[in-house]
Amino acid sequence: MRFETEPGRQLQMDWAVQPTVIAGQPVAVHFAVSTLSYSRRFHFWGTDSEDAEHTYEAVLRALQWFGGVPAEVLVDNQKAAVIAHRRGGAVFESWAHLNQLAERWLREEADPRVHGTVHEVVAERFAREAPTLQPLPPRRYDTAYWEARQVGWDVSTVTQFSPGVVIENSPPPPVRWWWPRPA
């Protein structure tokens, strides 16, 4: 369903999956596609999962790309539209390489195009929408995975409090694991 909104009102986000090769390994890339409803300017980000943490990360990356925050974000669950498939598939060095090329394509191909629905250049329409977006928060929201684990009683821990001061075999504290987002 197509939504017509005033500038700065809504961002719509949906997912698409595309097989490709990254670092020599076949993978399924999950693309989060975020589109501003007024200007039709969009951003996409490739990752390996569609879970909550990756959805939050995708929305944050889109908001950073647009340089502001719309009044609402609509996360859609319908299949994403595919404009075209390249035969043979693309091969990427890493997730960072895939997303670097995606952002270049957005700047060089997607933004300068005339959109079929609104019959305007996307970048020009976005220029009218950008001032209506709310500012980004001063500090980026942390979307990294955190997981608490209790270490067994028989595990030795080594804690370094300051240079040269190491306490060994201290009582094991809960361990908090952190997995940062890929660049």
ABEGO torsion letter per residue (X at the ends): XBBBBBBGABBBBBBBBBBBBBGGBBBBBBBBBBBBAAAGBBBBBBBABABAAAAAAAAAAAAAAAGBBBABBBBBABBBBBABBBBGEBBBABAAAAAAAAAAAAAAAAAABBBAAAGBBAAAAAAAAAAABBBBBABBBBABBBBBBBBBAABBBBBBABBGBBBBGBBBBBBBBBBBBBX
